[in-house]
Structures are given as C-alpha cells and as structure tokens.
C-alpha cells in the first residue's frame, strides 16, 4: 500500500512538471492570450485555462495576422496634415538688441517716484521721451484715476493723455506702493487691464514692463511689507502677460542688485530710491534691451 502511494505521488509530481514545462514552452505562442504574470499565478495555469477552451499542447498554433500596412488614403491624409502644418509659420519671439538714444524719441514712461527720478536725473531720456510719473503712484491709480496734469491745470487719465501724444513704446514701473495692498491676483489683473487699454489705443506699441526695483538688504530685512521677497512675488505675478511680441519684461534688478539679490546699498540713500547720480545703469540697461522690428 505504501509502495502504490509512493508511485502515485511520483506520477503526480512528474505530471505536474511535464504540464508546467508544456505551459512554459507555449507561453509566447498558443498560451499568450491566457497568460497574466508568473508572479501572480502558477506557471501551469495558462495551460489549464487554454484546455478549458479546447486548446491543448498538441493543438496547431496559428500566428495572428500582422497589422496591415497603412492604406494609400491614410498616408495621403497624414501628408496633407503635415503639409498644412508646414504652411502655418511659428510665431518667433522677438529678441533684445542695442539701440541709440533716439530710440526713445517716441517713448512714454509711466510710473511712480522711481520713474519720476529717471526723468529728473537722466537728461538723455527726459529730453526725448514723454513722462507720466507721480510720487506714490500705483497700478490702481493708473487704471482708475485722473492724475495726469495738463498744461491748463486739469487732471486726466493716462489713457486720455496717451491719445494726445505720438508713441510706439511704453515703459512702465510701478508696484512698490502696492505692497501690502490687495492680493497678487488683483495686482496682476489691474496690470492686465492697463496693458489692454494701452494696446487698444495703439495696437502696434511695444510695452516694456520694468520689474519692481528691489530695496536694500537693510530695508528688506527690517520691513515686513517692503521687502524683496514680497517684491519678487509681485514681479512673478505679471510674467504671464509677457508674450515677447507686444509685451516684454525688463528685469532692471539684474544691473542694480548685489550678489545676494538686494539693491546695492551704495546706490540708494533711503534703501528704496536711487540716488540722483545712480540712474545711468538703468539708462544703459534700456539701451541694450530694446526691440527693433
């Protein structure tokens, strides 16, 4: 009795091994539709699944037909799409170049006290360009208020003032006075409104958004509102409106900052504004970052 049980056990083991071998041999052919993963099921399972469908180790294996080649119509359609895509030229971003001071003959500068300082201490620009600048000016004032003083003493919006001058470039710098006011979103939305209004007046104008100028390290480290972290966030908020066709971003901090990203202390007397003798780097930066169609 023990001998028969032992022989039966050997037969079962040999049969299992044989069936497993048959299953492994045919995994990539007749059993490929019944296979999941040897890590998920015993290797014999595909053979048993196939047998249930009448597919046995001795059954003839018929390889699936290869995917038919693309028809001539399909190829023609692809060629047509490709040709149409080639007919639509990609819009190439305009790049900065160097210009001379006469480039600013038809430029308008709009901004706060920092721009006002540029008009006061940079005669090369003030003698050629139109300045609409005012101390404590904000983007909300530009958008909503009548603040540009006319020769007869009236005050009008900057948009009305722009319609009375000839211009093809607009340089803007505001943002320091808005810190602590509103949100990044409301600031950006107001900026977008101003950009759109300017382009409505002159669709061909180039708008240069000058970054909010940083403050010195001492000012930044000791002021919870007027600090460079907050300035960087506001600068980033309007970058989405830069299209390199009509609207460009000029990071003037590139030439005014120290190695730590703060306004160089020697350039400012109060930590916020440039000294009268320190506006020339800004002027030179504008000369080397201009768009010429």
Secondary structure, DSSP 4 states (H G I P E B T S, - for coil): -HHHHHHHHHHHHHHHHHHHHHHHHTTTTTTGGG---TTTS-TTHHHHHHHHTT--TTSPP-PPPPPPPPPHHHHHHHHHHHHHHHHSPPPPPP--B---GGGGGGEEEEESHHHHHHHHH-HHHHTTSEEEE-TT--HHHHHH---EEPTTS-EE-HHHHHTTS--SEEEEE--TTTTTSS-HHHHHHHHHHHHHHHHHH-TT-EEEEEPPPP-BHHHHHH-SSSSHHHHHHHHHHTGGG--SSSEEEE-THHHHB-TTSSB-GGGBSSSSSBPGGG-HHHHHHHHTSB---
